[in-house]
Amino acid sequence: MNPFEMVIAIVAIVTIGGIIRARMGVGRDNQGNEFSLRNDAAAAENRQLREDIRGLKERIAVLERVITDTNTSSTLDREIEKLRDTDR
């Protein structure tokens, strides 16, 4: 085996190893430490946080509508109580 073939073989082995590691979900940071790219706990937490943010945006939209509409004080009181009831 000449040196050129050896270099090609080494590059092929490293490339195949990198592809296998990527498929398994293993990455490396700047210091060379391996870590898992698939973190189910973080994904679940992200999903929960996105749902919370979506809910908060809906509440803000309702509050903006309640405040900007020209309502009487009794209508405003009923809207605020309705919001308190949906929070529970």
LOTOR-497128 format. One record per atom (N, C-alpha, C): residue number from 1; x, y, z. Coordinates in pm, 1 decimal, always signed. Layout:
@zadren: NUM&X: X&Y: Y&Z: Z
...
END
This chain:
@zadren: 1&X: +85.9&Y: -116.6&Z: +0.0
@zadren: 1&X: +0.0&Y: +0.0&Z: +0.0
@zadren: 1&X: +90.3&Y: +122.5&Z: +0.0
@zadren: 2&X: +70.7&Y: +208.5&Z: -98.1
@zadren: 2&X: +154.7&Y: +327.9&Z: -103.4
@zadren: 2&X: +96.8&Y: +435.8&Z: -11.4
@zadren: 3&X: +170.2&Y: +541.4&Z: +16.0
@zadren: 3&X: +125.7&Y: +645.4&Z: +109.9
@zadren: 3&X: -4.0&Y: +715.1&Z: +66.4
@zadren: 4&X: -22.5&Y: +732.3&Z: -63.6
@zadren: 4&X: -144.0&Y: +796.9&Z: -111.8
@zadren: 4&X: -268.6&Y: +714.8&Z: -76.1
@zadren: 5&X: -260.1&Y: +582.6&Z: -96.3
@zadren: 5&X: -371.5&Y: +495.0&Z: -62.0
@zadren: 5&X: -396.8&Y: +494.7&Z: +88.2
@zadren: 6&X: -292.3&Y: +503.4&Z: +167.7
@zadren: 6&X: -306.2&Y: +505.1&Z: +312.8
@zadren: 6&X: -378.9&Y: +632.9&Z: +357.6
@zadren: 7&X: -346.4&Y: +746.3&Z: +297.7
@zadren: 7&X: -412.3&Y: +872.5&Z: +332.5
@zadren: 7&X: -560.4&Y: +864.8&Z: +296.3
@zadren: 8&X: -590.6&Y: +809.2&Z: +178.9
@zadren: 8&X: -730.2&Y: +793.8&Z: +136.4
@zadren: 8&X: -804.8&Y: +703.7&Z: +234.1
@zadren: 9&X: -742.5&Y: +594.1&Z: +276.7
@zadren: 9&X: -806.5&Y: +500.9&Z: +370.0
@zadren: 9&X: -832.9&Y: +568.7&Z: +504.3
@zadren: 10&X: -738.7&Y: +647.4&Z: +554.5
@zadren: 10&X: -755.6&Y: +717.0&Z: +682.6
@zadren: 10&X: -868.5&Y: +819.5&Z: +673.0
@zadren: 11&X: -873.1&Y: +895.0&Z: +565.2
@zadren: 11&X: -979.2&Y: +994.4&Z: +546.6
@zadren: 11&X: -1114.8&Y: +925.2&Z: +539.1
@zadren: 12&X: -1122.7&Y: +813.5&Z: +469.6
@zadren: 12&X: -1248.8&Y: +740.7&Z: +458.2
@zadren: 12&X: -1294.1&Y: +688.2&Z: +594.1
@zadren: 13&X: -1202.1&Y: +634.2&Z: +672.5
@zadren: 13&X: -1235.7&Y: +581.0&Z: +805.3
@zadren: 13&X: -1284.6&Y: +693.1&Z: +897.0
@zadren: 14&X: -1217.8&Y: +806.4&Z: +896.7
@zadren: 14&X: -1258.2&Y: +918.6&Z: +981.6
@zadren: 14&X: -1394.9&Y: +972.5&Z: +939.1
@zadren: 15&X: -1418.1&Y: +980.2&Z: +808.7
@zadren: 15&X: -1546.1&Y: +1030.2&Z: +758.6
@zadren: 15&X: -1659.9&Y: +935.9&Z: +796.3
@zadren: 16&X: -1639.7&Y: +807.6&Z: +778.6
@zadren: 16&X: -1742.7&Y: +709.4&Z: +814.6
@zadren: 16&X: -1768.7&Y: +713.7&Z: +965.4
@zadren: 17&X: -1663.4&Y: +727.6&Z: +1044.7
@zadren: 17&X: -1681.3&Y: +739.2&Z: +1189.7
@zadren: 17&X: -1761.4&Y: +863.3&Z: +1227.9
@zadren: 18&X: -1734.9&Y: +973.5&Z: +1161.1
@zadren: 18&X: -1809.9&Y: +1097.0&Z: +1187.9
@zadren: 18&X: -1957.2&Y: +1083.6&Z: +1152.6
@zadren: 19&X: -1985.2&Y: +1016.2&Z: +1042.1
@zadren: 19&X: -2123.6&Y: +995.1&Z: +1000.7
@zadren: 19&X: -2195.6&Y: +906.1&Z: +1101.7
@zadren: 20&X: -2130.2&Y: +801.8&Z: +1147.7
@zadren: 20&X: -2190.9&Y: +711.5&Z: +1246.3
@zadren: 20&X: -2217.6&Y: +785.9&Z: +1376.3
@zadren: 21&X: -2122.8&Y: +866.6&Z: +1422.2
@zadren: 21&X: -2143.5&Y: +943.7&Z: +1546.0
@zadren: 21&X: -2257.6&Y: +1042.7&Z: +1530.8
@zadren: 22&X: -2268.6&Y: +1105.6&Z: +1415.0
@zadren: 22&X: -2377.3&Y: +1201.2&Z: +1392.6
@zadren: 22&X: -2512.5&Y: +1130.1&Z: +1394.0
@zadren: 23&X: -2519.7&Y: +1012.3&Z: +1335.3
@zadren: 23&X: -2644.7&Y: +936.0&Z: +1335.4
@zadren: 23&X: -2682.1&Y: +889.9&Z: +1475.2
@zadren: 24&X: -2583.8&Y: +862.7&Z: +1558.8
@zadren: 24&X: -2609.9&Y: +819.2&Z: +1695.5
@zadren: 24&X: -2641.5&Y: +936.8&Z: +1787.1
@zadren: 25&X: -2618.8&Y: +1058.5&Z: +1741.1
@zadren: 25&X: -2651.1&Y: +1176.1&Z: +1820.7
@zadren: 25&X: -2542.7&Y: +1213.5&Z: +1919.9
@zadren: 26&X: -2417.8&Y: +1190.8&Z: +1884.2
@zadren: 26&X: -2306.4&Y: +1225.9&Z: +1971.4
@zadren: 26&X: -2228.4&Y: +1339.7&Z: +1907.2
@zadren: 27&X: -2206.1&Y: +1445.7&Z: +1982.9
@zadren: 27&X: -2130.1&Y: +1559.1&Z: +1932.3
@zadren: 27&X: -2010.6&Y: +1587.8&Z: +2021.3
@zadren: 28&X: -1932.3&Y: +1685.9&Z: +1981.9
@zadren: 28&X: -1815.7&Y: +1726.7&Z: +2061.4
@zadren: 28&X: -1817.6&Y: +1877.0&Z: +2077.7
@zadren: 29&X: -1774.1&Y: +1922.1&Z: +2196.7
@zadren: 29&X: -1764.4&Y: +2066.4&Z: +2218.4
@zadren: 29&X: -1624.7&Y: +2114.1&Z: +2179.8
@zadren: 30&X: -1591.4&Y: +2238.7&Z: +2210.3
@zadren: 30&X: -1463.1&Y: +2296.6&Z: +2168.9
@zadren: 30&X: -1342.8&Y: +2230.0&Z: +2234.6
@zadren: 31&X: -1363.1&Y: +2172.9&Z: +2353.6
@zadren: 31&X: -1252.8&Y: +2106.0&Z: +2422.1
@zadren: 31&X: -1240.3&Y: +1958.8&Z: +2384.9
@zadren: 32&X: -1327.3&Y: +1908.8&Z: +2297.5
@zadren: 32&X: -1321.2&Y: +1769.5&Z: +2254.9
@zadren: 32&X: -1403.8&Y: +1675.6&Z: +2339.9
@zadren: 33&X: -1479.7&Y: +1728.2&Z: +2436.2
@zadren: 33&X: -1563.3&Y: +1643.7&Z: +2520.6
@zadren: 33&X: -1688.0&Y: +1602.1&Z: +2443.5
@zadren: 34&X: -1723.4&Y: +1474.2&Z: +2454.9
@zadren: 34&X: -1841.2&Y: +1424.4&Z: +2385.2
@zadren: 34&X: -1966.7&Y: +1453.5&Z: +2466.5
@zadren: 35&X: -2076.8&Y: +1481.3&Z: +2396.7
@zadren: 35&X: -2205.1&Y: +1502.0&Z: +2462.9
@zadren: 35&X: -2315.0&Y: +1453.3&Z: +2369.9
@zadren: 36&X: -2429.7&Y: +1424.9&Z: +2428.1
@zadren: 36&X: -2542.3&Y: +1374.2&Z: +2351.3
@zadren: 36&X: -2619.5&Y: +1490.0&Z: +2289.4
@zadren: 37&X: -2648.3&Y: +1478.4&Z: +2160.7
@zadren: 37&X: -2725.7&Y: +1580.6&Z: +2091.9
@zadren: 37&X: -2875.0&Y: +1559.5&Z: +2112.4
@zadren: 38&X: -2914.0&Y: +1441.4&Z: +2150.4
@zadren: 38&X: -3054.6&Y: +1409.3&Z: +2172.1
@zadren: 38&X: -3082.8&Y: +1411.8&Z: +2321.4
@zadren: 39&X: -3139.5&Y: +1520.7&Z: +2366.9
@zadren: 39&X: -3170.7&Y: +1535.8&Z: +2508.1
@zadren: 39&X: -3322.5&Y: +1545.8&Z: +2521.2
@zadren: 40&X: -3385.3&Y: +1433.2&Z: +2559.0
@zadren: 40&X: -3530.6&Y: +1428.6&Z: +2566.3
@zadren: 40&X: -3585.7&Y: +1520.0&Z: +2674.7
@zadren: 41&X: -3514.5&Y: +1534.0&Z: +2785.6
@zadren: 41&X: -3562.1&Y: +1620.8&Z: +2893.6
@zadren: 41&X: -3564.9&Y: +1767.0&Z: +2848.6
@zadren: 42&X: -3461.5&Y: +1809.1&Z: +2778.6
@zadren: 42&X: -3457.8&Y: +1947.5&Z: +2729.2
@zadren: 42&X: -3565.1&Y: +1969.8&Z: +2623.5
@zadren: 43&X: -3590.2&Y: +1871.0&Z: +2540.4
@zadren: 43&X: -3694.1&Y: +1884.3&Z: +2438.1
@zadren: 43&X: -3831.7&Y: +1896.6&Z: +2502.7
@zadren: 44&X: -3856.5&Y: +1818.6&Z: +2606.4
@zadren: 44&X: -3984.8&Y: +1826.9&Z: +2676.8
@zadren: 44&X: -3999.7&Y: +1961.9&Z: +2745.8
@zadren: 45&X: -3891.4&Y: +2009.5&Z: +2806.1
@zadren: 45&X: -3896.1&Y: +2140.0&Z: +2872.2
@zadren: 45&X: -3919.2&Y: +2251.5&Z: +2770.0
@zadren: 46&X: -3853.6&Y: +2244.2&Z: +2655.6
@zadren: 46&X: -3874.5&Y: +2343.7&Z: +2549.8
@zadren: 46&X: -4018.4&Y: +2343.4&Z: +2501.9
@zadren: 47&X: -4076.3&Y: +2224.6&Z: +2485.9
@zadren: 47&X: -4214.9&Y: +2214.3&Z: +2442.6
@zadren: 47&X: -4307.9&Y: +2278.8&Z: +2545.4
@zadren: 48&X: -4282.7&Y: +2251.2&Z: +2674.0
@zadren: 48&X: -4365.0&Y: +2309.5&Z: +2780.2
@zadren: 48&X: -4350.4&Y: +2461.7&Z: +2783.9
@zadren: 49&X: -4229.8&Y: +2511.5&Z: +2768.2
@zadren: 49&X: -4207.9&Y: +2655.8&Z: +2769.3
@zadren: 49&X: -4275.4&Y: +2723.5&Z: +2650.5
@zadren: 50&X: -4272.0&Y: +2658.8&Z: +2534.8
@zadren: 50&X: -4339.9&Y: +2715.3&Z: +2418.1
@zadren: 50&X: -4490.9&Y: +2723.1&Z: +2440.4
@zadren: 51&X: -4547.7&Y: +2620.0&Z: +2502.7
@zadren: 51&X: -4690.8&Y: +2622.8&Z: +2533.8
@zadren: 51&X: -4722.4&Y: +2734.1&Z: +2632.9
@zadren: 52&X: -4636.5&Y: +2750.9&Z: +2732.9
@zadren: 52&X: -4656.3&Y: +2859.1&Z: +2830.3
@zadren: 52&X: -4650.8&Y: +2995.5&Z: +2762.8
@zadren: 53&X: -4555.4&Y: +3013.6&Z: +2674.4
@zadren: 53&X: -4542.7&Y: +3141.7&Z: +2603.5
@zadren: 53&X: -4665.0&Y: +3165.5&Z: +2516.3
@zadren: 54&X: -4713.2&Y: +3061.3&Z: +2449.4
@zadren: 54&X: -4832.4&Y: +3074.9&Z: +2366.2
@zadren: 54&X: -4952.6&Y: +3117.6&Z: +2451.3
@zadren: 55&X: -4967.3&Y: +3055.9&Z: +2568.5
@zadren: 55&X: -5075.8&Y: +3092.6&Z: +2658.7
@zadren: 55&X: -5063.8&Y: +3236.4&Z: +2706.8
@zadren: 56&X: -4940.9&Y: +3277.9&Z: +2738.8
@zadren: 56&X: -4919.6&Y: +3415.5&Z: +2784.5
@zadren: 56&X: -4950.0&Y: +3516.1&Z: +2673.7
@zadren: 57&X: -4913.6&Y: +3482.2&Z: +2550.1
@zadren: 57&X: -4944.2&Y: +3571.8&Z: +2438.6
@zadren: 57&X: -5094.9&Y: +3586.1&Z: +2420.5
@zadren: 58&X: -5167.9&Y: +3476.3&Z: +2437.3
@zadren: 58&X: -5313.6&Y: +3484.0&Z: +2427.5
@zadren: 58&X: -5371.6&Y: +3572.2&Z: +2537.0
@zadren: 59&X: -5318.7&Y: +3558.6&Z: +2658.4
@zadren: 59&X: -5367.9&Y: +3641.4&Z: +2768.7
@zadren: 59&X: -5336.4&Y: +3788.4&Z: +2745.0
@zadren: 60&X: -5219.0&Y: +3816.6&Z: +2692.4
@zadren: 60&X: -5182.9&Y: +3956.5&Z: +2663.4
@zadren: 60&X: -5276.9&Y: +4013.3&Z: +2557.0
@zadren: 61&X: -5308.2&Y: +3931.3&Z: +2455.7
@zadren: 61&X: -5399.7&Y: +3978.1&Z: +2351.3
@zadren: 61&X: -5537.1&Y: +4009.8&Z: +2409.9
@zadren: 62&X: -5583.5&Y: +3925.1&Z: +2500.1
@zadren: 62&X: -5713.4&Y: +3950.1&Z: +2563.9
@zadren: 62&X: -5706.8&Y: +4076.2&Z: +2648.7
@zadren: 63&X: -5600.8&Y: +4091.8&Z: +2724.5
@zadren: 63&X: -5587.2&Y: +4210.9&Z: +2808.6
@zadren: 63&X: -5579.9&Y: +4337.4&Z: +2724.4
@zadren: 64&X: -5507.3&Y: +4331.6&Z: +2613.4
@zadren: 64&X: -5500.5&Y: +4448.4&Z: +2525.3
@zadren: 64&X: -5638.1&Y: +4481.1&Z: +2468.4
@zadren: 65&X: -5712.5&Y: +4378.2&Z: +2432.1
@zadren: 65&X: -5846.4&Y: +4400.8&Z: +2378.8
@zadren: 65&X: -5936.9&Y: +4461.1&Z: +2485.7
@zadren: 66&X: -5926.7&Y: +4410.2&Z: +2607.5
@zadren: 66&X: -6011.0&Y: +4460.4&Z: +2716.2
@zadren: 66&X: -5976.7&Y: +4605.6&Z: +2747.7
@zadren: 67&X: -5850.5&Y: +4637.7&Z: +2750.8
@zadren: 67&X: -5808.3&Y: +4772.2&Z: +2787.5
@zadren: 67&X: -5837.5&Y: +4872.3&Z: +2676.3
@zadren: 68&X: -5816.2&Y: +4834.8&Z: +2551.8
@zadren: 68&X: -5830.4&Y: +4931.8&Z: +2443.5
@zadren: 68&X: -5974.5&Y: +4950.9&Z: +2398.8
@zadren: 69&X: -6060.6&Y: +4852.7&Z: +2422.2
@zadren: 69&X: -6201.2&Y: +4869.6&Z: +2386.2
@zadren: 69&X: -6265.2&Y: +4972.9&Z: +2477.8
@zadren: 70&X: -6365.3&Y: +5039.8&Z: +2427.0
@zadren: 70&X: -6436.5&Y: +5137.6&Z: +2508.5
@zadren: 70&X: -6548.0&Y: +5065.8&Z: +2583.5
@zadren: 71&X: -6511.9&Y: +5015.1&Z: +2699.1
@zadren: 71&X: -6606.0&Y: +4941.6&Z: +2782.5
@zadren: 71&X: -6645.4&Y: +5024.7&Z: +2903.2
@zadren: 72&X: -6761.8&Y: +4994.9&Z: +2953.5
@zadren: 72&X: -6800.6&Y: +5055.2&Z: +3080.7
@zadren: 72&X: -6729.0&Y: +4980.8&Z: +3191.6
@zadren: 73&X: -6730.2&Y: +5034.1&Z: +3309.1
@zadren: 73&X: -6658.0&Y: +4971.8&Z: +3419.5
@zadren: 73&X: -6718.0&Y: +4837.0&Z: +3456.9
@zadren: 74&X: -6849.0&Y: +4820.4&Z: +3444.8
@zadren: 74&X: -6909.7&Y: +4691.4&Z: +3478.3
@zadren: 74&X: -6868.5&Y: +4584.2&Z: +3377.5
@zadren: 75&X: -6860.7&Y: +4619.9&Z: +3250.6
@zadren: 75&X: -6817.0&Y: +4525.2&Z: +3148.2
@zadren: 75&X: -6671.0&Y: +4488.7&Z: +3169.7
@zadren: 76&X: -6592.9&Y: +4587.6&Z: +3206.5
@zadren: 76&X: -6451.9&Y: +4563.7&Z: +3233.6
@zadren: 76&X: -6434.9&Y: +4470.9&Z: +3352.8
@zadren: 77&X: -6515.1&Y: +4491.6&Z: +3457.2
@zadren: 77&X: -6508.5&Y: +4403.5&Z: +3574.5
@zadren: 77&X: -6544.7&Y: +4260.4&Z: +3538.0
@zadren: 78&X: -6647.2&Y: +4241.3&Z: +3454.0
@zadren: 78&X: -6685.9&Y: +4106.4&Z: +3411.9
@zadren: 78&X: -6574.8&Y: +4040.9&Z: +3329.7
@zadren: 79&X: -6510.6&Y: +4115.8&Z: +3242.9
@zadren: 79&X: -6401.2&Y: +4061.1&Z: +3161.6
@zadren: 79&X: -6283.3&Y: +4018.9&Z: +3249.2
@zadren: 80&X: -6250.9&Y: +4099.8&Z: +3348.3
@zadren: 80&X: -6139.9&Y: +4065.6&Z: +3438.5
@zadren: 80&X: -6174.0&Y: +3941.4&Z: +3519.1
@zadren: 81&X: -6294.4&Y: +3929.4&Z: +3568.2
@zadren: 81&X: -6335.3&Y: +3810.5&Z: +3642.6
@zadren: 81&X: -6333.0&Y: +3686.6&Z: +3553.8
@zadren: 82&X: -6370.6&Y: +3702.0&Z: +3427.8
@zadren: 82&X: -6366.9&Y: +3589.7&Z: +3333.9
@zadren: 82&X: -6222.4&Y: +3543.3&Z: +3314.3
@zadren: 83&X: -6129.9&Y: +3639.1&Z: +3307.1
@zadren: 83&X: -5988.7&Y: +3603.0&Z: +3293.3
@zadren: 83&X: -5938.0&Y: +3531.8&Z: +3417.5
@zadren: 84&X: -5979.7&Y: +3574.9&Z: +3533.7
@zadren: 84&X: -5937.1&Y: +3508.8&Z: +3656.9
@zadren: 84&X: -5990.7&Y: +3366.7&Z: +3662.6
@zadren: 85&X: -6113.0&Y: +3345.7&Z: +3615.0
@zadren: 85&X: -6171.8&Y: +3211.8&Z: +3618.0
@zadren: 85&X: -6100.2&Y: +3117.9&Z: +3521.8
@zadren: 86&X: -6056.0&Y: +3166.1&Z: +3406.4
@zadren: 86&X: -5987.6&Y: +3078.1&Z: +3310.9
@zadren: 86&X: -5846.5&Y: +3043.3&Z: +3356.1
@zadren: 87&X: -5789.9&Y: +3121.2&Z: +3446.3
@zadren: 87&X: -5654.6&Y: +3094.3&Z: +3495.2
@zadren: 87&X: -5653.9&Y: +2976.3&Z: +3591.4
@zadren: 88&X: -5761.0&Y: +2949.5&Z: +3653.6
@zadren: 88&X: -5766.6&Y: +2840.4&Z: +3755.8
@zadren: 88&X: -5785.3&Y: +2707.6&Z: +3695.6
END
